Structures are given as C-alpha cells and as structure tokens.
Amino acid sequence: MTKVSPKIIVAMTFLVFLVFGLFNGSIGPIVKELSHQTNSTLGAIGGVLTFLFMGALISMFVAGPLTDRFGKKIVMVISLFFLSAGLVGLCLTRSLPLMFFFFFFTGLGQGGMEVSGNLVVAEAYPKNNTGILNLLHFFYGFGAFIGPAFISLAISNDISGKIVLWFASVLFAVLAVLYIILYMNKPKSASMPLSENKATHVSVYRSPLLWFTSVMLLTYVGVEFGLGSWSTTFMEVSARLPIQQGALVTSAYWGFITLGRLAGLVLSKKLKSLQLLGVATIGSLIGVIALIIFTGTTSAAIVSIMVIGLCFGTVYPTTIAFTSDAFIINQGKAVGLVSAFGSIGGLTLPWMAGIILEKHPPLTFVIFEAAIIIAMLAFFIWIRNTFKNTKTTEILTQ
C-alpha cells in the first residue's frame, strides 16, 4: 500500500477531536433527556460525568504503555470503537446503572483516544508539535462550542437532542475504519534493542521532571474546570447577575480558551514550549489577581475571567507537546501519565471549588482558584529548572 501523507492522518485526527468536543459539549444539554430516559432525578443522572472521567482516567494510565508497546494505531482504533459502541449503549439503555456503565465504557475509549490522538499529531510534526497540538485542541474546543447549538436546533424542531450522540457514534466508527485502512504505524520500541526497552520501561517513571509535569497539569485542569463549572454561579452570587447572563459568561470563558489555542499556534513559531507555558501561566496569574480585585463587579470581573481563559487556552496542548519532546523514547507512557493526572485534577479540584463557593463568600472561591494557579506556577518553575539541568533527553529516559 502507498504511504498516506501525514497531512491526511492529521486531518483525520483533527476530525476525531472535533467529534470528541461535539460529544463532550453535548452532555450537559441532554442531561434532562437522559434523566427522563432512565426515569431518574437530575441529581442522580449527574453522576454520568463521574463515570465518564473515571473510565478516561483508567484508560489513560493503560493507553500510554500500550502505544509504546503496540503503536498508536491499535490504541486509536480500539478507542474509537469503544466510543462508538458506548454512545450507542447510552442512547438506548433505560436503566440508570447501565447508563453509568456505558458512560464508563465510553470514558475508556475517550482516554485512549485522547492519548493516542495527541501522539499521532505530535509525531507527524515533530519540529512544530507545540503549534500543531494547539490547533488539534482548538478543534476540540470548536466541537464543544457547536455541539450545544446543534442540540438546541434539534430540540427546536421537535427532534431528540441525542441525535448529536448518534451522529458522533457513526463518525467515530467511520474514522476507526479509516485509521485501519490509511494509518501505517509501528511502535518505536519495535526498532529498539530489548535491553533498552526494559531499561526505559522502568526508568521513565522515576523521572522527577515527569512527575512535576503531571502535577502541574493536575493543577491546571482543576482550576480550568473549576472556573468553567462555577463561573455562572460565581457571577450570580458575587454580582447578582441573572443566571441566563451568567451562562453567557461561562460560554465566553470557553470561547476564549479556544481562541487561546489559536494564539498558542501563532506564538509557538516564536517561543519554545516552556517559554509559551511561562507566558500563559504568568498571564493567568495576572488575570486571577485582577478577579480578586474586581470580585463583586460585573464588567471588570467578566474581563478578568476572559483574560484567564485566553491565557489558559494553550496550557494543556503545550504541556503535552513538551512532554512528548522531553520523553521521546517513552512518549506513550509519559503522555499517558501526564494526561491521567489532568483527569485527576478535573475530578477533584472543581468539586472542592464548588463546596467553597456554596459555603463561603465569592472572594474565598477566587482566592482558592488563585492558590491553585500559584501552585501551577511553582511546579512550572521546578519543571523549567529541572529541564535546564538536563542536557539531553537520553538522561531523562534511560
């Protein structure tokens, strides 16, 4: 078979992440429909997100080593079929326990797809993986933006909002088949001596750089989703903003995160990944300090939230790009671990932020988010210093 251009594979992966965002962004708008489907309360059906991220967390730990051992293709294909089957199951089941199971099953596919998708794109453009990964995650953000709009259009025409999930399921299956046909990929470990394989398998998890990077992404995802999940409520209780207008603030926050990824694509041509991370982290800290000052106001607080979102946009994809560069031999294991820690942050810190916002003044909530960003900056500094003291990637991975 003639080798397919990397541009085609990357374009397929962009489409995968677009559909990924489409699905993730659609969960909230159809929660009420899912509660009717399973004859359960909104409070009970809300647990689907926990099961989705639990599945993703587990698969991220597993998918990394699997990509190093068997290659990205098999992990991507299996993950896409998991996603497709899981979406069909959750659209059809009328049992709440089965609904939780299918969301967990879908999460298994989501985690594996995310890890392998990041690695597919990073491998295709090794000289500018920071920019291309920012573009990849822009497509995720765009999908998450248009998903709710499609559901709104469907419901307005008396069509079930689940049609978006059916559409995503079909696309995931089609893309899995296309990867089988078009993507020729072999694991890096296949060309390495067996002794080197064994050595790197053990030593990569002993790298302080990898653990600093993992914890930094944990803090980032925690504060990103903390603000994203609670900005509507925050504006309501701090500035007495009506909930429908507060929802627009949340939408704008995610929109600015998406724009931040485009900014990351442009800046990656002039800045190295660590420099870009430094600019983004310091910028977000300035934004949250402004939010502390302007808590209780409307316009100034909204601008501060938008600044934070804009600076946040590039952090996740740039961290993945840095990790794939720093651990070139063990990309799968390293990216899998870092991604999994990000999911841990998403599962824990937003929940804590919600409790603080419910029981304490709004300013306490902002100070909590600021403390997380300061911790993120501290870990970034440790990462930069550790990386500067390491002369070659061979030291990091062997």
Secondary structure as GFF3:
##gff-version 3
##sequence-region A 1 398
A	DSSP	alpha_helix	6	38	.	.	.	ID=ss1
A	DSSP	alpha_helix	42	45	.	.	.	ID=ss2
A	DSSP	alpha_helix	48	70	.	.	.	ID=ss3
A	DSSP	alpha_helix	72	92	.	.	.	ID=ss4
A	DSSP	alpha_helix	96	124	.	.	.	ID=ss5
A	DSSP	three_ten_helix	126	128	.	.	.	ID=ss6
A	DSSP	alpha_helix	129	156	.	.	.	ID=ss7
A	DSSP	alpha_helix	163	182	.	.	.	ID=ss8
A	DSSP	three_ten_helix	188	191	.	.	.	ID=ss9
A	DSSP	alpha_helix	194	203	.	.	.	ID=ss10
A	DSSP	three_ten_helix	204	206	.	.	.	ID=ss11
A	DSSP	alpha_helix	208	239	.	.	.	ID=ss12
A	DSSP	alpha_helix	243	267	.	.	.	ID=ss13
A	DSSP	alpha_helix	273	294	.	.	.	ID=ss14
A	DSSP	alpha_helix	299	312	.	.	.	ID=ss15
A	DSSP	alpha_helix	315	326	.	.	.	ID=ss16
A	DSSP	alpha_helix	331	359	.	.	.	ID=ss17
A	DSSP	alpha_helix	362	388	.	.	.	ID=ss18
A	DSSP	alpha_helix	393	397	.	.	.	ID=ss19
###
